[in-house]
Amino acid sequence: MDSLSSDIKPDIVSMINDRQEVTYSELKSFASSLNVEEDVLRKSLKELEDANTIASRSSGGILTYYVLQSENVLRRIIIVEDDKNINKLMSLSVGKGFDITQIYDGKEALQKIKYEKPDLVILDLMLPGLDGLEICQTIKKSPSLSDTIVIIVSAMDATSNRFKGIKYGADYYIKKPFDPVELRSLVTIFLKKKGKKFDPLVDLPNENKISDAVEKAVKNNDSNYELGRIRVEGLAEFAGRFGTDSGITILRLVSQLLQDKVKERGSDVFVGFLNGDDFVIGGNQNKLDRLIPDIKIEFAAVLPFIYQSEGYKPIELGIDDIYGAEAPKLDLSYTTIEKDYLREKRSEILRGKDKTSIGSYTYEELRKMFGSENLDIIITRGQGGVRLSIGKGSKDD
C-alpha cells in the first residue's frame, strides 16, 4: 500500500496543477482507472495536505482540492480576538507555516495592522477598544491595506453582521462556534492557492460541476432527486440604483448564506453559481423542501439591514427615505427545473455539439437549460477581480 501511495501522489499533484482545482469524485475516478484503491487515495491526499502541497475545501456540497504555492517567505497573519482561549484555538487551527501575531484589543490591533501590513487578518467583531467592523472597513478603505484578506469569525447575530462584514469588504464570515478545519482550509487557500486568487463567490462549483449535476439529474431514475434555480429577483435594478459593488455584495451574501445552510443541514446538497443572478441547487426533494424556506427566511430577515445601508429608513419610524423613492425590491425565488424540460433543452444543445467531445456545458448552454437566457446580471472576472454588469435582460437596457 505504501508504495502505491507514493506512486500516485505525483499524478495527483499533476492533475490538480493542470486543472487548478479537482473534486474528490474526479480524483476517485482517476485512482480507479489506475487500479488504486480508495483507502490508498485517501492516504495519499492526507499526506499531500500534511505536507502543504495541496489543500481541500468543501464548497457548495462538493469537496474540492487545490494546489498550493511553495514559498520561502512566511505569510503574516494577525489574529484579533479578546478571548484568550479562542485566540489560542484560532492560532492552533491555522497551524504552522505562517508568521502569526495574536492580539486581544481592537485599538491595538488596528495600530499593529497599519504598521505590519499583514497578508491576512482573522477578526472577531466584539472587541475592547474598537469593534471589528470598524477595523475591517478601515483595512479595506486604506490603499496600502486593501489587499489584506479579512476573515470575520464572530458569535454575534449573523443576520445583520454577516451582511455588514461583506459590505465593508470582509472576504469571508464564519459563525462561532467555528470549525477549526474550515478556518485552516480557508486561510491556506486564500494565502497559498496557486493560480487565480481564491474568491468564495466565483469559486462555487463552476460550469464543469454544474454540468455533472445536469447529467446526474437527467439520468437519475430517483424521482426524489430535484434540480432547481435560486434567483436574486430585482438585483439588476438594485445594482443600477446603488452601484455594481452593492450588487456584488448581495451575491456574496447569498453565496455564503447558501453554503452555510448546506453545511448546517449536513446534507449532500449541491450548490453552484451561473455567473449571473442565478444559483443552481440540487439534491433530495425532501431536503430541498426544508432547505429552501430556511434560505428565504434568512434572506428576508437581512433585507431591512440591506435597505438601511442604502439610506432607506424603517417604515415604523414614519420617516421618508433619503431618496424619496420606493426601494428596489429584492427577493429570492426558487424554481424547480422539471426533468422533461431539462432533457428537452439538453437535447437541443447536444444536437449542435460534436458527440465525440461533449465535455462540460458552457455557462450560456447551462443558462438555456435553467431558463436563464435573458441575463439581468453578468459576472466577469479579470485581473482586477470580480466585476458585475447589467445584462441584456435588464429593464435599464
TORROZA-923678 format. One record per residue (C-alpha): x, z negated, y; chain; residue number from 1. Coordinates in steps of 0.02 Angstrom, whole numbers, plus 32768, in hexadecimal, padded with zeros to 4 digits. Each point is the difference from the previous one (the first is absolute). Example, Ala and Ser with C-alpha at 12.3 -4.5 7.8 and 13.67 -1.06 7.14 Angstrom:
TIGU     X     Z     Y  c    k
TIGU  8267  7E7A  7F1F  A    1
TIGU  8045  8021  80AC  A    2
! end
This chain:
TIGU     X     Z     Y  c    k
TIGU  8000  8000  8000  A    1
TIGU  808B  7FD3  807A  A    2
TIGU  8053  80A9  7FED  A    3
TIGU  7F5C  8059  801C  A    4
TIGU  7FE0  7F93  8098  A    5
TIGU  80A8  8030  8049  A    6
TIGU  7FE9  80B8  7FD8  A    7
TIGU  7F59  8013  8059  A    8
TIGU  802C  7FA8  80A3  A    9
TIGU  8061  8091  804F  A   10
TIGU  7F6E  8073  7FD5  A   11
TIGU  7F85  7F87  8051  A   12
TIGU  8067  7FF6  809F  A   13
TIGU  8015  80BC  8006  A   14
TIGU  7F45  801D  7FEA  A   15
TIGU  7FCE  7F83  8088  A   16
TIGU  8089  8041  8073  A   17
TIGU  7FC3  80B4  7FEF  A   18
TIGU  7F4A  7FD5  8023  A   19
TIGU  801E  7F6E  807B  A   20
TIGU  7F78  7F9C  7FA6  A   21
TIGU  7FC2  7FFE  7F4C  A   22
TIGU  7F70  7FA1  7FAF  A   23
TIGU  8012  7F95  7F66  A   24
TIGU  7F8A  8073  7F9F  A   25
TIGU  8072  8095  8029  A   26
TIGU  8099  7F9E  7FC6  A   27
TIGU  7FA4  7FCD  7F62  A   28
TIGU  7FD9  80B7  7FD8  A   29
TIGU  80B5  802E  8025  A   30
TIGU  8042  7F78  7F8C  A   31
TIGU  7F86  8036  7F78  A   32
TIGU  8042  80B4  800B  A   33
TIGU  80AC  7FB9  7FDA  A   34
TIGU  7FBD  7F97  7F6F  A   35
TIGU  8029  7F61  8060  A   36
TIGU  7F8D  7F6E  7FDC  A   37
TIGU  7FA0  7FAD  808E  A   38
TIGU  8057  7F57  7FED  A   39
TIGU  80A7  8059  8018  A   40
TIGU  7FBC  8055  809D  A   41
TIGU  7FC4  7F59  8045  A   42
TIGU  80A9  7FB1  7FDE  A   43
TIGU  805B  8091  8054  A   44
TIGU  7F91  7FF5  809A  A   45
TIGU  801B  7F44  800E  A   46
TIGU  80BD  8016  7FF3  A   47
TIGU  7FFD  8084  8089  A   48
TIGU  7F94  7F92  8070  A   49
TIGU  8071  7F6A  7FE2  A   50
TIGU  8094  806C  8033  A   51
TIGU  7FA3  8035  80A1  A   52
TIGU  800B  80B5  7FCB  A   53
TIGU  7F43  8018  8003  A   54
TIGU  7F6B  7F9D  803F  A   55
TIGU  7F49  8003  7FD0  A   56
TIGU  7F5D  7FE0  8058  A   57
TIGU  7F4A  8004  7FCB  A   58
TIGU  7FA6  8069  8082  A   59
TIGU  7F4D  803B  7FF4  A   60
TIGU  7FF7  7FC0  7F4E  A   61
TIGU  8099  8066  7FC8  A   62
TIGU  80AC  7FB8  7FD7  A   63
TIGU  807F  806D  8058  A   64
TIGU  80BF  7FFE  7FF9  A   65
TIGU  8079  802F  808C  A   66
TIGU  80BB  801E  8002  A   67
TIGU  8061  7F8C  8075  A   68
TIGU  8093  8029  806F  A   69
TIGU  80A8  7FB3  7FD7  A   70
TIGU  8045  7FB4  809F  A   71
TIGU  809D  7FA1  802D  A   72
TIGU  7FAF  7FAC  8096  A   73
TIGU  7F8C  7F6B  7FE5  A   74
TIGU  7F56  801A  804F  A   75
TIGU  7FD1  7F71  8073  A   76
TIGU  7F5C  7FA1  7FE7  A   77
TIGU  7FB6  7F73  8069  A   78
TIGU  7F7A  7F92  7FB0  A   79
TIGU  7F91  7FA6  807D  A   80
TIGU  7F96  7F79  7FAD  A   81
TIGU  7FEB  7F4B  803B  A   82
TIGU  7FDD  7FB9  7F53  A   83
TIGU  80AD  7FE3  7FB6  A   84
TIGU  7FC6  800C  7F4C  A   85
TIGU  7FA7  80A5  801D  A   86
TIGU  8093  8040  8065  A   87
TIGU  8072  7FD8  7F6E  A   88
TIGU  7F89  8055  7F86  A   89
TIGU  8000  809C  806C  A   90
TIGU  80BE  8002  8001  A   91
TIGU  8007  7FEB  7F43  A   92
TIGU  7F7C  8086  7FEA  A   93
TIGU  8062  8080  8065  A   94
TIGU  8097  7FDA  7F93  A   95
TIGU  80B7  802B  8010  A   96
TIGU  804B  8098  8052  A   97
TIGU  7FC7  7FD9  80B2  A   98
TIGU  8042  7F9C  8093  A   99
TIGU  7F70  7F82  8016  A  100
TIGU  7FE5  7F8A  8093  A  101
TIGU  7F77  7F7D  7FF3  A  102
TIGU  7FAB  7FC4  80A0  A  103
TIGU  7F70  7F83  8016  A  104
TIGU  7FD0  8013  80B8  A  105
TIGU  7FB2  8097  8057  A  106
TIGU  805E  7FF3  80A4  A  107
TIGU  80A8  7FEA  7FAB  A  108
TIGU  7FD5  8091  7F8B  A  109
TIGU  7FDF  807B  808D  A  110
TIGU  80A5  7FD4  8055  A  111
TIGU  805B  8017  7F5A  A  112
TIGU  7FA7  80A6  7FDE  A  113
TIGU  802E  8043  80AD  A  114
TIGU  80B6  7FCE  7FE7  A  115
TIGU  801C  8031  7F49  A  116
TIGU  7F8C  8098  7FF8  A  117
TIGU  7FD4  7FEA  7F47  A  118
TIGU  7FC8  808D  7F8E  A  119
TIGU  7F66  7FA1  7FC7  A  120
TIGU  7F9C  7F66  8035  A  121
TIGU  7F8D  7F9C  7F8D  A  122
TIGU  7F88  7FAA  8075  A  123
TIGU  7F7F  7F75  7FF4  A  124
TIGU  7F79  7FFF  8087  A  125
TIGU  7FE7  7F46  8020  A  126
TIGU  80A6  7FC7  8048  A  127
TIGU  803A  7F78  8079  A  128
TIGU  8042  8042  80A5  A  129
TIGU  7FBB  80B1  7FF5  A  130
TIGU  7F7E  804F  7F8D  A  131
TIGU  802C  808A  7F87  A  132
TIGU  7F90  8086  804B  A  133
TIGU  8059  7FF0  80A7  A  134
TIGU  80A8  800C  7FA9  A  135
TIGU  7FC7  809B  7FA1  A  136
TIGU  7FBF  8053  809F  A  137
TIGU  80A2  7FDA  805D  A  138
TIGU  8069  8049  7F74  A  139
TIGU  7F9E  80A2  7FF5  A  140
TIGU  7FF8  8019  80BE  A  141
TIGU  80BC  7FE9  8016  A  142
TIGU  8062  80A6  7FF9  A  143
TIGU  8094  7FA8  7FB0  A  144
TIGU  7F95  7FA8  7F7B  A  145
TIGU  7F6F  8077  7FDE  A  146
TIGU  804D  8042  7F5F  A  147
TIGU  8005  7F4F  7FB8  A  148
TIGU  7F8C  7FF0  7F69  A  149
TIGU  7F83  7F72  8014  A  150
TIGU  7FA5  7FB6  7F6A  A  151
TIGU  7F7E  7F7D  802D  A  152
TIGU  7FDF  7F7B  7F7C  A  153
TIGU  7F75  7F8D  8037  A  154
TIGU  7F78  7F89  7FC5  A  155
TIGU  7F9B  801F  809E  A  156
TIGU  7F5A  805B  7FEE  A  157
TIGU  802E  80B4  7FD8  A  158
TIGU  7F5B  8043  8044  A  159
TIGU  8041  800A  80B1  A  160
TIGU  80B9  7FDA  7FEE  A  161
TIGU  8029  808E  7F88  A  162
TIGU  7FB5  807B  807D  A  163
TIGU  805B  7FAF  8093  A  164
TIGU  80A4  7FFF  7FA0  A  165
TIGU  7FF2  80BA  7FD4  A  166
TIGU  7FCA  802A  80B2  A  167
TIGU  8097  7FA3  8044  A  168
TIGU  8070  8067  7F8E  A  169
TIGU  8016  7F97  7F62  A  170
TIGU  8034  806D  7F6F  A  171
TIGU  7FA3  7F97  7F80  A  172
TIGU  7F90  7F67  7FF5  A  173
TIGU  8005  7F8C  7F68  A  174
TIGU  7F84  7F72  7FEA  A  175
TIGU  8038  7F54  7FC7  A  176
TIGU  8015  7FC6  7F7B  A  177
TIGU  8073  8095  7FEE  A  178
TIGU  8043  8051  7F63  A  179
TIGU  80BF  7FED  8000  A  180
TIGU  8013  80A1  7F9C  A  181
TIGU  7F98  8062  807F  A  182
TIGU  8067  7FBB  8091  A  183
TIGU  80A3  802A  7FAB  A  184
TIGU  7FCB  80B1  7FD3  A  185
TIGU  7FBF  8022  80B0  A  186
TIGU  80A0  7FC1  8053  A  187
TIGU  806F  8062  7F88  A  188
TIGU  7F9E  80A3  8011  A  189
TIGU  7FF0  7FF2  80BD  A  190
TIGU  80BB  7FE6  8015  A  191
TIGU  8052  805D  7F71  A  192
TIGU  7F8C  808B  7FC7  A  193
TIGU  805E  80A5  7FF4  A  194
TIGU  7FBA  8094  8060  A  195
TIGU  7F71  7FF7  807C  A  196
TIGU  7FD3  7F57  804A  A  197
TIGU  7F7F  7FA2  7F9A  A  198
TIGU  7F55  7FF9  8051  A  199
TIGU  7F72  7FA1  7FA9  A  200
TIGU  7F7F  807A  8046  A  201
TIGU  8047  80A7  7FC9  A  202
TIGU  8052  7FB2  7F67  A  203
TIGU  7F59  7FE1  7FB0  A  204
TIGU  7FF1  806F  7F65  A  205
TIGU  801A  80B2  803E  A  206
TIGU  7FBC  80AA  7FCD  A  207
TIGU  8059  7FF9  7F57  A  208
TIGU  7FAE  7F5B  7FD0  A  209
TIGU  7F56  8033  8048  A  210
TIGU  800D  809F  7F9A  A  211
TIGU  801C  7F97  7F64  A  212
TIGU  7F65  7F9A  802C  A  213
TIGU  7F9A  80A0  8011  A  214
TIGU  803A  803D  7F55  A  215
TIGU  7FD7  7F57  7FB6  A  216
TIGU  7F52  8004  804C  A  217
TIGU  7FD1  80AF  7FC5  A  218
TIGU  8046  7FE6  7F51  A  219
TIGU  7FC7  7F4C  7FEA  A  220
TIGU  7F6A  7FF2  7F8D  A  221
TIGU  7FE2  7F4E  803A  A  222
TIGU  7F5F  8009  8066  A  223
TIGU  8033  7F5E  8058  A  224
TIGU  809C  804C  804F  A  225
TIGU  7FDC  8029  80B6  A  226
TIGU  8062  805B  8087  A  227
TIGU  7FCA  7FF3  80B6  A  228
TIGU  8030  8014  80B6  A  229
TIGU  800C  7F79  8085  A  230
TIGU  7FF5  8048  80AF  A  231
TIGU  8023  7FAA  80A6  A  232
TIGU  7F69  8041  805F  A  233
TIGU  8015  8019  80BB  A  234
TIGU  80BE  7FFA  7FFB  A  235
TIGU  8018  80A5  805D  A  236
TIGU  7F92  7FC8  8090  A  237
TIGU  8056  7F56  8003  A  238
TIGU  80AE  804F  8003  A  239
TIGU  7FC6  807D  8083  A  240
TIGU  7FC4  7F70  806F  A  241
TIGU  808D  7F84  7FE8  A  242
TIGU  8095  8067  7FC7  A  243
TIGU  804D  8037  7F5C  A  244
TIGU  8062  7F5D  7FEB  A  245
TIGU  7F5A  7FA3  7FFA  A  246
TIGU  7FC4  807A  7F7B  A  247
TIGU  809B  7FE3  7F96  A  248
TIGU  7FE7  7F44  8011  A  249
TIGU  7F52  8010  7FB5  A  250
TIGU  8043  8069  7F6E  A  251
TIGU  808B  7F82  7FE0  A  252
TIGU  7F80  7F74  8002  A  253
TIGU  7F8E  8057  7F83  A  254
TIGU  8095  802C  7F92  A  255
TIGU  803B  7F4B  7FF5  A  256
TIGU  7F4E  7FC0  7FEC  A  257
TIGU  7FE5  8075  7F6C  A  258
TIGU  80A4  7FCF  7FAE  A  259
TIGU  7FDD  7F46  8016  A  260
TIGU  7F53  800F  7FB5  A  261
TIGU  8043  8060  7F6A  A  262
TIGU  8085  7F79  7FE4  A  263
TIGU  7F80  7F74  8013  A  264
TIGU  7F92  804D  7F7C  A  265
TIGU  8094  8014  7F8C  A  266
TIGU  7FB1  809F  7FC3  A  267
TIGU  8041  80AB  7FD1  A  268
TIGU  7FB1  8052  8097  A  269
TIGU  8056  8097  804D  A  270
TIGU  800D  8019  80BD  A  271
TIGU  804B  809A  8055  A  272
TIGU  8008  8049  80AF  A  273
TIGU  7FCA  80B2  802E  A  274
TIGU  8069  8007  80A0  A  275
TIGU  7F68  7FFE  8070  A  276
TIGU  7F72  7F83  8018  A  277
TIGU  7FDC  7FFB  7F46  A  278
TIGU  803F  7F94  7F71  A  279
TIGU  7FE3  8022  7F47  A  280
TIGU  7FCE  7F74  7F8A  A  281
TIGU  7FE5  8007  7F45  A  282
TIGU  7FDD  7F8B  7F70  A  283
TIGU  7F7B  7FAF  7F96  A  284
TIGU  7F56  8015  8053  A  285
TIGU  7FD4  7F48  7FEC  A  286
TIGU  80A3  7FCC  8054  A  287
TIGU  7FE4  8079  8090  A  288
TIGU  7F4D  7FC2  8014  A  289
TIGU  8048  7F54  8027  A  290
TIGU  809A  803A  805E  A  291
TIGU  7FB4  807B  807D  A  292
TIGU  7F84  7F83  804E  A  293
TIGU  808E  7F82  8014  A  294
TIGU  8069  8081  805B  A  295
TIGU  7F70  802F  8073  A  296
TIGU  7FD9  7F49  8027  A  297
TIGU  80B5  7FD9  802E  A  298
TIGU  800E  809B  806E  A  299
TIGU  7F5C  7FD3  8058  A  300
TIGU  8043  7F51  801F  A  301
TIGU  809A  8042  805A  A  302
TIGU  7FA1  807F  806B  A  303
TIGU  7FD9  7F85  808F  A  304
TIGU  80BB  7FDE  8013  A  305
TIGU  8026  80BB  7FFE  A  306
TIGU  7F81  801F  808C  A  307
TIGU  803C  7F6A  8065  A  308
TIGU  80B3  803E  7FF6  A  309
TIGU  7FC8  809F  8059  A  310
TIGU  7FA5  7FA3  808B  A  311
TIGU  7F50  7FEF  7FBB  A  312
TIGU  7FB5  7F53  8017  A  313
TIGU  7F93  7FAD  7F7E  A  314
TIGU  7F47  8025  801B  A  315
TIGU  7FD4  7F48  8000  A  316
TIGU  8063  7FE5  80A0  A  317
TIGU  7F87  806C  8060  A  318
TIGU  808F  805B  8056  A  319
TIGU  800F  80BD  800A  A  320
TIGU  809D  8045  7FB1  A  321
TIGU  808A  8037  8075  A  322
TIGU  7FE0  80B8  7FDA  A  323
TIGU  7F47  7FFA  8028  A  324
TIGU  7FDF  8067  7F64  A  325
TIGU  7FCD  7FE4  7F4D  A  326
TIGU  808E  7FDD  7F88  A  327
TIGU  8025  808A  7F81  A  328
TIGU  7FB2  7FC7  7F5D  A  329
TIGU  807A  7FE3  7F72  A  330
TIGU  7FC3  7FE9  7F4F  A  331
TIGU  8037  8016  7F4C  A  332
TIGU  7F98  8072  7F93  A  333
TIGU  800F  8018  7F45  A  334
TIGU  7FCE  809F  7FA3  A  335
TIGU  8005  8012  7F45  A  336
TIGU  8048  80A9  7FCD  A  337
TIGU  7F93  803C  7F72  A  338
TIGU  8062  8043  7F6C  A  339
TIGU  7F9E  80A3  7FFB  A  340
TIGU  8027  801F  80B8  A  341
TIGU  80B7  7FD5  7FE3  A  342
TIGU  800B  8075  7F6A  A  343
TIGU  7FAE  808D  8063  A  344
TIGU  8077  7FF0  8093  A  345
TIGU  8095  7FEB  7F8C  A  346
TIGU  7FCF  80A0  7FA2  A  347
TIGU  7FF6  8060  80A5  A  348
TIGU  80AF  7FC6  802E  A  349
TIGU  804A  8022  7F54  A  350
TIGU  7FBE  80B3  8001  A  351
TIGU  8078  8022  808F  A  352
TIGU  8095  7FAA  7FAF  A  353
TIGU  8083  803A  7F85  A  354
TIGU  7FC4  7FAE  7F5E  A  355
TIGU  80B2  7FED  7FC3  A  356
TIGU  8034  7F94  8094  A  357
TIGU  7F68  7F9E  803C  A  358
TIGU  8064  7F64  802A  A  359
TIGU  7FAF  7F8B  807D  A  360
TIGU  7F7E  8032  807F  A  361
TIGU  8027  800E  80B9  A  362
TIGU  7FAC  7F8D  807E  A  363
TIGU  7F97  8094  8039  A  364
TIGU  7FC3  801E  7F4F  A  365
TIGU  7FDE  7F48  7FE4  A  366
TIGU  7F9C  7FF5  80A0  A  367
TIGU  7F97  8091  7FC3  A  368
TIGU  7FDD  7FA4  7F5D  A  369
TIGU  7FD0  7F61  805E  A  370
TIGU  7F95  8056  8083  A  371
TIGU  807B  7FDE  808D  A  372
TIGU  8026  80B0  803B  A  373
TIGU  7FC8  7FE9  80B6  A  374
TIGU  808B  7F8F  8039  A  375
TIGU  7FDC  7F85  808B  A  376
TIGU  80AD  7FB4  7FF4  A  377
TIGU  80A5  804D  7FC8  A  378
TIGU  8096  7F94  7FD3  A  379
TIGU  80AD  804B  8003  A  380
TIGU  80AA  7FB2  7FEA  A  381
TIGU  80A4  8031  8050  A  382
TIGU  80A3  7FB1  8036  A  383
TIGU  7FA2  7F9E  8085  A  384
TIGU  7F8D  7FB1  7F7F  A  385
TIGU  7F46  8011  7FE1  A  386
TIGU  7F9B  806B  807A  A  387
TIGU  7F43  8010  8011  A  388
TIGU  7FA6  8094  804C  A  389
TIGU  7F49  8028  8012  A  390
TIGU  7FD1  808A  7F87  A  391
TIGU  7F8F  8096  7FFB  A  392
TIGU  7F67  7F9B  7FCB  A  393
TIGU  8005  7F91  809A  A  394
TIGU  7F78  8000  8083  A  395
TIGU  808A  8005  8081  A  396
TIGU  8042  80A6  7FC0  A  397
! end
